[in-house]
Amino acid sequence: MNAIKLLGILLLLTCPALAQEVWTFKKCLELGLQNNLDFKINQLEILSAEATHRSAALEYLPIVGFGGTHSYSIGSTIDPATNSRVSSKIQSDNFSLNANMNLINFNTFTEARRNKIAALRARADKEAAESEYTLTLLENYFTAVYTQELLKIQQSQFENAVFNLNRIQKEVEIGSKPKSDLYDMQVSYAQEENNILETTQLLENQKLLLLQLINVTNVTPNTIVLEALADLEATPLSDISIYQNAVSNSPKIKSALLNEAVLQKNVTIEKNNYLPVVSAFYSYSSFYYQPLNQPGATVNPFWTQLNDNKNHYVGLQLSVPIFNGLKTHRDVQLAKIEHQKSQVSTEQEKLKLRQAIEQETTKQQQNATLITKLQDTQAFAEKSFRTTQVKFTNGLVEAVVFTASKNQLLTAQYSLLKAKFTLQYISLKIRFLEFNQF
C-alpha cells in the first residue's frame, strides 16, 4: 500500500467531521424538552388539573333546570250526569323550573383545596419527569462525547501507523528490513483500522440513540458533532448542605409531599360524610290541558291556563347520615391507609436521593484519586513510546515490541480519558441533584 492510498484513507476518516454541525448539550436538552411526547402529556395533565380546580364559592351556585312534557291521555271516563262511560281524550302540557343549592356542605371547601393542591402536584410531576429525563440525556450525551474523543485519539495514532507502515515498506523494498517486520506492521495497521471502524460505528449508534431520545428525525448521526462540556470544579464532599439543598429542590420530593397533602384532604372528605348536609330548593310549575274530539267543550287560552295553574314550591332539606352499613368507616380507613402509604413513599424518595448523593460523591473521590495515578501512568507510557519509537527507527527493536509499547500508550490514554469524563459527568450530576439545574 503506497503513501498516497494511506493518505486517502486518513482523509476519508477525518474529512466528514469538517461538514458536521456542532451540537451542545444545552441544544439537545432544549430540543428534548420541546419534542418529548411524555412532556406534552404532562402538560395536558396540568391543564386537566387546573380545569378541575375552581373556587369554592362557585360550588354554592344553585343548580337550575327546566323541564317540560307534552302528552295525550286517550281512554274513557264516567259521565256523572248519565252515569255512563264516555270517551275521553285530553292533551296536556306541563312545565317546571327547578333550582337546588347546598347551604351547608363541609366537603365543598375541602374538595376545592384538594383540587388546588392536585394542580400543583401535576406541575411537580412534570418537573420530576423533566429532571429524570435531563439526567438520562446527560448520561447518553457524555457516553457519545467520550466515544467521540476516543475516536480522535485513535485517528491521531493511526497517522503514526500509516507513517511507520510506509517507512517499513520502503525499507523492506531496499532490503534493510526483513519481511517479518512488514507483516507485523500490517497486522498492527489492520487492527488499528478495525478499531477505528468499530469506534466510528459505535459513535454513530450512540448519536442515533441521542437523536431518538430528543425525538429529532430530520438529522442523521453523521451530520453532527457533539461539543465537549467545560471542566468543572469538584463539588465539596464534606458539605452536608448538599443533601439538604437536594431535598429542598428535588421535584420528586415536592411531588411526593403534595401527594401527601392531597391524600390528607381525601381523609377529611371521607370523614365529612359523617356530617349533615343542608340544602335549599325551589320549584315553579304550571300546566295546560285541552279536551280532544269533545264538541261544545270550552277551555281557557294557553297563557291564561299557565297563569291560573302556576305553583311555587320552596323549602329546606336536611340530610343526616345515620347508618350505611359502615361504608363511611371503611372509606375513612382506606383513605388513611393511602395517606400513610404516601408518607412512606416520601421517605423512600428521600432515602433514594441520599443514597444517590452518597454513591456519586464516593465515585467522585475515587475518580479524582484515579486520575492522578493515570496521569502518571500516561506520562510514563509516553516516555516509553518515544524511546521505543527511536529504537524501532534505528532497528534496535522489532515491530512486535514497538506495537506493544504503542498499545500501552493507547491503553493509558483511554483509561485517563474515561476517568476524566466520568469525573466531569459525576460532578454535573451531583450539581443537578443538589440544585435541579446545572
Residue pairs with C-beta under 8 A, 6 or more apart in sequence:
1 165
1 166
1 169
2 166
3 162
3 166
6 162
6 165
6 166
7 162
9 162
9 193
10 155
10 158
10 159
10 162
13 155
13 158
13 196
13 200
14 155
16 222
17 225
19 223
20 222
20 223
20 224
20 225
21 223
21 224
21 225
22 224
22 225
22 226
22 227
23 224
23 225
23 226
23 227
24 226
24 227
25 137
25 138
25 141
25 226
25 227
25 229
28 137
28 141
28 210
28 214
29 134
29 137
29 214
31 214
31 215
31 216
32 133
32 137
32 213
32 214
32 215
33 39
33 130
33 133
35 214
35 215
35 216
36 133
36 214
36 215
37 215
38 129
38 133
39 126
39 129
39 130
39 133
42 122
42 125
42 126
42 129
43 126
45 122
45 125
45 126
46 119
46 122
46 123
46 126
48 122
49 115
49 118
49 119
49 121
49 122
50 119
50 122
52 115
52 118
52 119
53 112
53 115
53 116
53 118
53 119
54 112
54 115
55 112
56 108
56 109
56 111
56 112
56 113
59 102
59 105
59 108
59 111
59 112
60 101
60 102
60 103
60 108
61 101
62 99
62 100
62 101
63 99
63 100
63 101
64 97
64 98
64 99
65 97
65 98
65 99
66 95
66 96
66 97
66 98
67 95
67 96
67 97
67 98
68 93
68 94
68 95
68 96
69 92
69 93
69 94
70 91
70 92
70 93
71 91
71 92
71 93
71 94
72 89
72 90
72 91
72 92
72 292
73 88
73 89
73 90
73 91
73 92
74 88
74 89
75 87
75 88
75 89
76 85
76 86
76 87
76 88
77 85
77 86
77 88
78 84
78 85
78 86
79 85
79 86
87 293
88 291
89 291
89 292
89 293
89 294
90 289
90 290
90 291
90 292
91 289
91 290
91 291
91 292
92 287
92 288
92 289
92 290
93 287
93 288
93 289
94 285
94 286
94 287
95 285
95 286
95 287
95 306
96 283
96 284
96 285
96 286
97 283
97 284
97 285
98 281
98 282
98 283
98 284
99 281
99 282
99 283
100 279
100 280
100 281
100 282
101 279
101 280
101 281
102 108
102 277
102 278
102 279
103 278
103 279
103 280
103 316
104 276
104 277
104 278
105 277
105 278
105 279
106 272
106 275
107 269
107 272
107 273
110 265
110 268
110 269
110 272
111 265
111 269
113 265
114 262
114 265
114 266
114 269
117 258
117 261
117 262
117 265
118 258
118 262
120 258
121 255
121 258
121 259
121 262
124 251
124 254
124 255
124 258
125 255
127 251
127 254
127 255
127 436
128 251
128 252
128 254
128 255
130 251
131 250
131 251
131 252
131 432
131 436
134 432
135 429
135 432
136 213
137 210
137 213
137 214
138 425
138 428
138 429
138 432
139 425
140 206
140 209
140 210
140 213
141 210
141 226
142 229
142 421
142 424
142 425
143 206
144 203
144 206
144 207
144 209
144 210
144 226
145 226
145 227
145 228
145 229
145 421
146 417
146 418
146 421
147 199
147 202
147 203
147 206
148 203
148 225
148 226
149 228
149 417
149 421
150 199
150 414
150 417
151 196
151 199
151 200
151 203
153 410
153 413
153 414
153 417
154 192
154 195
154 196
154 199
154 410
155 196
157 192
157 406
157 409
157 410
158 192
158 193
158 196
160 406
161 185
161 188
161 189
161 192
162 189
164 185
164 392
164 402
165 185
165 186
165 189
167 393
168 177
168 181
168 182
168 185
168 399
169 182
171 177
171 181
172 178
172 179
172 181
172 182
176 395
177 395
180 398
180 399
181 398
181 399
184 398
184 399
184 400
184 403
185 399
185 403
188 399
188 403
188 406
203 221
204 221
204 222
205 221
207 221
207 222
207 224
207 226
208 221
210 226
211 217
211 219
211 221
229 424
229 428
231 424
232 424
232 427
232 428
232 431
233 427
234 364
234 368
234 423
234 427
235 242
235 361
235 364
235 427
235 430
235 431
235 434
236 242
237 361
237 364
237 365
242 357
242 361
242 430
242 433
242 434
243 353
243 354
243 357
245 434
245 435
246 353
246 357
246 433
246 434
247 253
247 350
247 353
249 434
249 435
249 436
250 349
250 353
250 433
250 436
251 436
252 349
252 353
253 346
253 349
253 350
253 353
256 342
256 345
256 346
256 349
257 346
259 342
259 345
259 346
260 339
260 342
260 343
260 346
263 335
263 338
263 339
263 342
264 339
266 335
266 338
266 339
267 332
267 335
267 336
267 339
269 335
270 328
270 331
270 332
270 334
270 335
271 332
273 321
273 328
273 331
274 321
274 328
275 321
276 318
276 319
276 320
276 321
277 318
277 319
278 316
278 317
278 318
278 319
279 316
279 317
279 319
280 314
280 315
280 316
280 317
281 313
281 314
281 315
281 316
281 317
282 312
282 313
282 314
283 311
283 312
283 313
283 314
284 310
284 311
284 312
284 313
285 310
285 311
285 313
286 305
286 306
286 307
286 309
286 310
286 311
287 305
287 306
287 309
288 302
288 305
288 306
288 309
289 299
289 305
290 299
291 297
291 299
299 305
300 308
321 328
353 433
356 433
357 430
357 433
357 434
360 426
360 429
360 430
360 433
361 430
363 422
363 426
364 423
364 426
364 427
364 430
367 419
367 422
367 423
367 426
368 423
370 419
371 416
371 419
371 420
371 423
374 412
374 415
374 416
374 419
375 416
377 412
377 415
377 416
378 409
378 412
378 413
378 416
380 412
381 405
381 408
381 409
381 411
381 412
381 413
382 409
382 412
384 405
384 408
384 409
385 405
385 406
385 408
385 409
388 397
388 401
388 402
388 405
388 406
389 402
389 405
391 397
391 402
392 398
392 399
392 401
392 402
428 438
431 438
432 438
